[in-house]
Amino acid sequence: MIALVSPDGSARRVADGIAFPNGMHVTPDGTTLIVAESYAKRLTAFDIADDGGLVNRRLWADLGEGVPDGICIDAENAVWYGDVPNKRCVRVCEGGEVLERLELDRGCFACALGGADRRTLFMIASEWNGPENMFTGPRTGQVLTSDAPAPGAGWP
């Protein structure tokens, strides 16, 4: 489920039936919430109502074999998602077309755009051997970066 916590500390359920909600991001215009559903291998979108509730649930992108974890949205409203089991970070547009794929040597758990001009993609990646080894295996986490192509030639 997804809960909304108000400034006064009260909480209420605004969506349920989500297949392992992971990354979430609000579009730059503040009108849409996109949710990474890891177990369903999709990105789901909701319109954000005036009271903060979520309405108009819809499929934003079917990711095929993609397993979305952390997500971010770029200036062209494409979504980058970390994909742990497939060891990559992927950029998709609404509808699911893959615009770019960065292959990694370990699972990507989260991604964010940053830097002085928001043109650097930061990826949090680590080897993954399942939840049973999460706290006992070697520490293999890394922060990886990738710079964007020239303006107009891809993601901003």
C-alpha positions in Angstrom: 0.0 0.0 0.0 0.9 3.6 -0.2 0.2 5.9 2.7 0.0 9.7 2.8 1.4 11.3 5.9 0.1 14.9 6.4 2.0 17.7 8.1 0.0 17.2 11.2 1.3 13.6 11.5 -1.9 11.9 10.5 -1.7 9.1 7.9 -4.1 7.5 5.5 -4.0 4.9 2.8 -4.1 6.4 -0.7 -3.4 3.3 -2.8 -3.2 -0.5 -2.2 -2.7 -3.6 -4.3 0.8 -2.5 -5.2 3.3 -5.3 -6.0 6.2 -4.3 -3.8 6.3 -0.6 -4.2 9.8 0.6 -4.3 11.0 3.8 -5.9 8.5 6.7 -6.1 8.9 10.1 -7.8 6.6 13.0 -8.4 6.7 14.6 -11.9 8.3 18.1 -12.0 4.8 19.7 -12.5 3.6 18.1 -9.2 0.6 16.4 -10.8 1.6 12.7 -11.1 3.2 10.1 -8.8 5.1 7.3 -10.6 5.7 4.1 -8.5 8.2 1.4 -9.3 6.4 -2.0 -8.7 9.3 -4.4 -8.4 7.4 -7.6 -8.3 5.1 -6.6 -11.2 8.0 -5.3 -13.4 6.2 -2.1 -14.2 5.9 1.6 -13.5 2.5 2.7 -12.3 1.2 6.3 -12.4 -1.4 8.1 -10.3 -2.8 11.6 -10.6 -2.3 13.5 -7.4 -5.6 14.9 -6.1 -5.9 18.3 -4.4 -6.2 16.6 -1.0 -3.0 14.5 -1.7 -5.0 11.3 -2.6 -4.1 9.3 -5.6 -6.6 8.8 -8.5 -6.6 7.6 -12.1 -4.3 4.6 -11.5 -2.7 3.5 -14.8 0.2 1.6 -16.3 3.0 4.0 -17.1 5.4 1.4 -18.5 5.5 -2.4 -18.7 9.2 -3.2 -18.2 9.2 -6.7 -19.6 12.0 -8.4 -17.7 13.0 -5.2 -15.9 12.8 -5.1 -12.1 12.5 -1.5 -11.0 14.0 -0.4 -7.7 14.8 3.3 -7.1 13.8 5.8 -9.8 14.3 9.3 -10.8 12.7 11.5 -13.6 14.8 13.7 -16.0 13.9 17.0 -17.6 12.3 15.1 -20.6 10.0 13.3 -18.2 11.7 10.0 -18.9 12.2 7.7 -15.9 15.5 6.1 -14.9 15.2 3.0 -12.8 17.8 0.9 -11.0 17.5 -2.8 -11.7 19.2 -5.1 -9.2 18.9 -8.6 -10.7 19.7 -7.4 -14.2 22.7 -5.3 -13.1 21.8 -2.1 -14.9 20.2 1.3 -14.9 17.6 1.9 -17.6 15.9 5.0 -19.0 12.4 4.6 -20.3 9.6 6.9 -21.6 5.9 6.6 -20.9 4.8 3.4 -22.7 8.0 1.5 -21.8 10.3 2.2 -24.8 13.9 1.8 -23.6 15.8 5.0 -24.4 19.1 4.1 -22.8 20.6 1.2 -20.8 23.7 1.3 -18.7 25.1 -2.1 -18.0 26.8 -2.5 -14.6 28.9 -5.2 -12.9 26.6 -5.3 -9.9 22.9 -4.5 -9.1 21.7 -1.0 -9.2 19.5 -0.1 -6.2 18.8 3.6 -6.7 19.6 6.5 -9.1 19.4 10.2 -9.0 20.2 13.2 -11.2 22.5 15.7 -9.7 25.6 17.9 -10.1 25.6 21.6 -10.8 23.4 21.3 -13.9 21.6 18.0 -13.0 23.3 16.3 -15.9 25.1 13.6 -13.8 23.4 10.3 -13.1 24.3 8.9 -9.7 23.8 5.2 -9.3 24.0 3.2 -6.0 25.1 -0.3 -6.8 26.2 -3.4 -4.9 26.6 -7.1 -5.4 23.4 -8.8 -4.4 23.1 -12.4 -3.1 19.6 -12.3 -1.7 18.1 -10.9 1.5 19.6 -13.7 3.6 23.1 -12.3 3.0 22.2 -8.6 3.2 24.1 -8.0 6.4 26.6 -10.8 6.4 28.3 -10.7 3.0 31.2 -8.5 1.8 30.6 -4.7 1.5 30.5 -4.1 -2.2 28.5 -0.9 -2.5 29.6 1.8 -4.8 28.4 5.2 -6.1 28.7 5.2 -9.8 28.2 8.2 -12.2 27.5 8.8 -15.8 27.5 12.1 -17.6 24.7 13.0 -20.0 25.3 13.4 -23.7 25.3 16.9 -25.3 22.0 18.9 -25.1 19.4 17.7 -27.6 21.3 14.3 -28.1 19.6 12.5 -25.2 18.7 12.9 -21.6 19.2 16.2 -19.9 
